[in-house]
Amino acid sequence: MRIRKTFKATVWASAAICVAAVLFLGVSWIAEYRPDARETVIYDTAEPVFLPDTLTVLSWNIGYAGLGDDMDFFYDGGKRVRDSRRRTLENLRNIVAELRKADADIMLLQEVDCDSHRSYGIREVDSLRAAFPGYVLSFAYNYRAWWVPIPLRSPMGRVGSGLVTLSRVVPLQAQRVQYPSAFPFPVRLFNLKRCLLALQFRTAGGDTVLIGNTHNTAYDAGGMRDAEMRFLGGMLRRDAARGVVSVVGGDWNQYPPGYTPSPEELSNEFFVPQAVDSQVFGPGFRFAYDDSAPSLRYLDAPWTPVPEDGEPRQRPQTTLTDFFLVSPGVRVLSVRTLPLGFRSSDHNPVVMRVVFENTAGAGSQ
C-alpha cells in the first residue's frame, strides 16, 4: 500500500512538473520578443543638424553596470548572477562620470538595461538621458525576455536591455536593424535578438554618413557571428555603392584582423573569441583598434584578486573585442582604449577620432 501511494505521488508530481513546464514555455512563446527587420527608434523630433567633418566617437559595453571588478558571472564560468544594488548604482555613476570626461561627440553603448532583474529594475537608459541632456538618445533592444529561467537556483529573471547611441548631432534617422542570426527553439525565447543600431547623418557637403552601434553574438558554435558579419558586410557595401560612408563600433565578440590572441585567450571553455572575416566588407574598409591595451576581461573570476588560503588568486585573462570599422572616405586620426582597470564594467571604453575626407574643407555647423 505504501509503495502504491509513493508511486501515485511520484506520478502526480511528475505530471505537475510537466504541466508547469508546458505552461511556462507557452507563456514564454506568447511573450517572445519578435522585432521587425527594421524599426525606427529615434526619440527626438528636433530638426537634423549637419555632422561636423571631424568627429570623436566612443564605444563602450557598460555591462549593465553590474559587471564591475568585483564580479564573476555564471555564464562565463563564474558563480554569481548579479551584484548588489548599491554597487550597481555606484558603477552607473562612475560610468556616467567617465563618459562626461571623455566628452565624445557620439557615444555607442552596449548592454544598457531599461528594466531588468539583474540590475534591480534600474532604468539605466533614463539615467543616461537625464545625465546627457545635450545629446539625442536612441535605444534599440538587443535582449528582451519576460523571464530567463537560468541558473535554476537564482534565475536571471526579467531582462530588458540593448544598445544606446548618444549623439550631440541630431541625426536624419535612427533604425534598429535586425541581424539574421537566431538561436533554435526554445532557447531563442530566453536569449538575445542581436541587432545594429544605425543612425544616419548629413554633412554640410551633402554626404550621408552612417554611424552604427553593434553588439554581436558571443556564445556561438553554429556560425551565428559569421552570418551577422555577412549581413553587415552586404549592407555596408551596398551603402558604399550609393556614396554612403560609415563608421561602426561596438563589442564584436571577435578579434580584429592583425590582432594575434594568445593561447590563453582562446583556451576559455565558456567564451572563445573568433577572428573577424574582413573579406565580407570588401576593399577600402578598415578596422581601427588599439592593440596596446585590452578592452575585455573574462568573467570566470573577479578582476580584483581575492586571497584564497593566504594566496592571491590569479587575475582573469584579457583580450580585445571592442573596436571600429570604417569605410572608404573616413580617415582615422587616432584610436585609444581608455585604461579604466575594468572598475565599473568588464569592458574598457575605446575612443576614436576621425575625419570625413569627402567633406573636409566644406565647412560644418
Backbone hydrogen bonds, N-H to C=O, Kabsch-Sander energy under -0.5 kcal/mol:
donor,donor_aa,acceptor,acceptor_aa,energy
5,K,1,M,-2.4
6,T,2,R,-2.3
7,F,3,I,-2.5
8,K,4,R,-2.5
9,A,5,K,-2.5
10,T,6,T,-2.2
11,V,7,F,-2.5
12,W,8,K,-2.8
13,A,9,A,-2.4
14,S,10,T,-2.5
15,A,11,V,-2.5
16,A,12,W,-2.6
17,I,13,A,-2.2
18,C,14,S,-2.3
19,V,15,A,-2.7
20,A,16,A,-2.6
21,A,17,I,-2.4
22,V,18,C,-2.4
23,L,19,V,-2.7
24,F,20,A,-2.5
25,L,21,A,-2.5
26,G,22,V,-2.4
27,V,23,L,-2.7
28,S,24,F,-2.5
29,W,25,L,-2.3
30,I,26,G,-2.3
31,A,27,V,-2.5
32,E,29,W,-0.8
33,Y,144,R,-0.6
34,R,32,E,-0.5
39,E,176,R,-2.0
41,V,174,A,-2.2
42,I,174,A,-0.8
43,Y,137,L,-0.6
49,V,170,V,-2.1
51,L,202,R,-2.3
55,L,354,V,-2.6
57,V,55,L,-0.5
57,V,352,M,-3.1
58,L,106,I,-2.6
59,S,350,V,-2.6
60,W,108,L,-2.7
62,I,60,W,-0.9
62,I,110,Q,-1.9
64,Y,111,E,-2.2
65,A,62,I,-2.0
66,G,63,G,-2.7
69,D,343,R,-1.8
71,M,68,G,-1.9
73,F,299,L,-2.5
74,F,80,R,-2.4
76,D,73,F,-1.5
77,G,74,F,-1.2
78,G,73,F,-2.7
88,T,84,S,-2.2
89,L,85,R,-2.4
90,E,86,R,-2.1
91,N,87,R,-2.8
92,L,88,T,-2.2
93,R,89,L,-2.2
94,N,90,E,-2.3
95,I,91,N,-2.6
96,V,92,L,-2.3
97,A,93,R,-2.2
98,E,94,N,-2.4
99,L,95,I,-2.3
100,R,96,V,-2.3
101,K,97,A,-2.0
102,A,98,E,-2.2
103,D,99,L,-1.8
105,D,56,T,-1.5
106,I,56,T,-1.8
107,M,166,L,-2.9
108,L,58,L,-3.6
109,L,107,M,-0.7
109,L,164,V,-3.2
110,Q,60,W,-1.9
112,V,162,G,-2.4
113,D,111,E,-0.6
114,C,160,G,-2.9
115,D,160,G,-1.4
117,H,158,R,-2.8
118,R,158,R,-0.6
119,S,116,S,-0.7
120,Y,117,H,-1.8
121,G,116,S,-3.3
122,I,119,S,-2.0
124,E,113,D,-0.8
124,E,122,I,-1.7
125,V,113,D,-1.2
127,S,123,R,-1.9
128,L,124,E,-2.3
129,R,125,V,-2.2
130,A,126,D,-2.4
131,A,127,S,-1.9
132,F,128,L,-1.5
135,Y,132,F,-1.8
136,V,167,S,-3.4
137,L,135,Y,-0.5
138,S,165,T,-2.1
139,F,41,V,-0.8
140,A,163,L,-2.1
142,N,161,S,-2.3
143,Y,161,S,-2.3
145,A,159,V,-2.4
148,V,157,G,-1.6
154,S,151,P,-0.9
156,M,150,I,-2.3
157,G,148,V,-2.4
159,V,145,A,-2.6
161,S,143,Y,-2.8
162,G,112,V,-1.7
163,L,140,A,-2.7
164,V,109,L,-2.4
165,T,138,S,-2.3
166,L,107,M,-2.4
167,S,136,V,-2.1
168,R,105,D,-2.5
172,L,200,Q,-3.2
173,Q,200,Q,-1.1
175,Q,198,A,-2.8
176,R,39,E,-3.6
177,V,175,Q,-0.6
177,V,196,L,-3.1
178,Q,37,A,-2.5
178,Q,176,R,-0.6
179,Y,194,R,-2.1
187,V,184,P,-0.6
188,R,184,P,-1.8
189,L,186,P,-1.6
190,F,187,V,-1.7
191,N,188,R,-0.8
193,K,142,N,-2.3
194,R,192,L,-0.5
196,L,177,V,-2.5
197,L,213,N,-2.6
198,A,175,Q,-2.8
198,A,196,L,-0.8
199,L,197,L,-0.5
199,L,211,I,-2.5
200,Q,173,Q,-2.4
201,F,209,V,-2.6
203,T,207,D,-2.6
204,A,51,L,-0.7
206,G,203,T,-1.8
209,V,201,F,-2.3
210,L,245,V,-2.8
211,I,199,L,-2.8
211,I,209,V,-0.5
212,G,210,L,-0.6
212,G,247,V,-3.0
213,N,197,L,-1.9
214,T,249,G,-2.2
215,H,195,C,-0.8
216,N,251,D,-1.7
220,D,218,A,-1.1
227,A,223,G,-2.2
228,E,224,M,-2.2
229,M,225,R,-2.2
230,R,226,D,-2.4
231,F,227,A,-2.2
232,L,228,E,-2.6
233,G,229,M,-3.0
234,G,230,R,-2.4
235,M,231,F,-2.2
236,L,232,L,-2.6
237,R,233,G,-2.3
238,R,234,G,-2.1
239,D,235,M,-2.0
240,A,236,L,-2.6
241,A,237,R,-2.0
242,R,238,R,-0.9
242,R,239,D,-0.8
243,G,240,A,-1.6
244,V,239,D,-2.7
245,V,208,T,-2.0
247,V,210,L,-2.5
248,V,325,L,-2.8
249,G,212,G,-2.5
250,G,323,F,-1.4
251,D,214,T,-1.4
252,W,250,G,-0.8
252,W,321,T,-2.4
253,N,321,T,-0.5
255,Y,274,Q,-2.3
259,Y,256,P,-1.8
266,L,262,S,-1.0
267,S,264,E,-1.2
274,Q,253,N,-0.7
276,V,255,Y,-2.3
278,S,276,V,-1.3
280,V,277,D,-1.2
281,F,278,S,-1.4
282,G,278,S,-0.5
282,G,279,Q,-0.5
285,F,282,G,-1.1
286,R,326,V,-2.6
288,A,324,F,-2.5
291,D,289,Y,-0.7
293,A,290,D,-0.9
295,S,319,T,-1.8
296,L,319,T,-2.0
297,R,346,D,-2.3
298,Y,317,Q,-2.9
303,W,69,D,-1.2
304,T,69,D,-2.2
308,E,311,E,-2.9
311,E,308,E,-1.6
313,R,306,V,-0.8
319,T,296,L,-2.5
323,F,250,G,-1.4
323,F,321,T,-0.6
324,F,288,A,-2.4
325,L,248,V,-2.9
326,V,286,R,-3.0
327,S,246,S,-2.2
330,V,327,S,-1.4
331,R,355,V,-2.8
332,V,330,V,-0.5
333,L,331,R,-0.5
333,L,353,R,-3.0
334,S,353,R,-1.5
336,R,351,V,-2.6
338,L,336,R,-0.5
338,L,349,P,-2.7
340,L,338,L,-1.9
343,R,340,L,-1.2
348,N,295,S,-2.1
350,V,59,S,-2.6
351,V,336,R,-3.0
352,M,57,V,-3.1
353,R,334,S,-2.6
354,V,55,L,-2.7
355,V,331,R,-2.3
356,F,53,D,-2.6
357,E,329,G,-1.6
357,E,355,V,-0.9
358,N,329,G,-0.8
359,T,356,F,-1.1
360,A,356,F,-0.7
362,A,359,T,-2.7
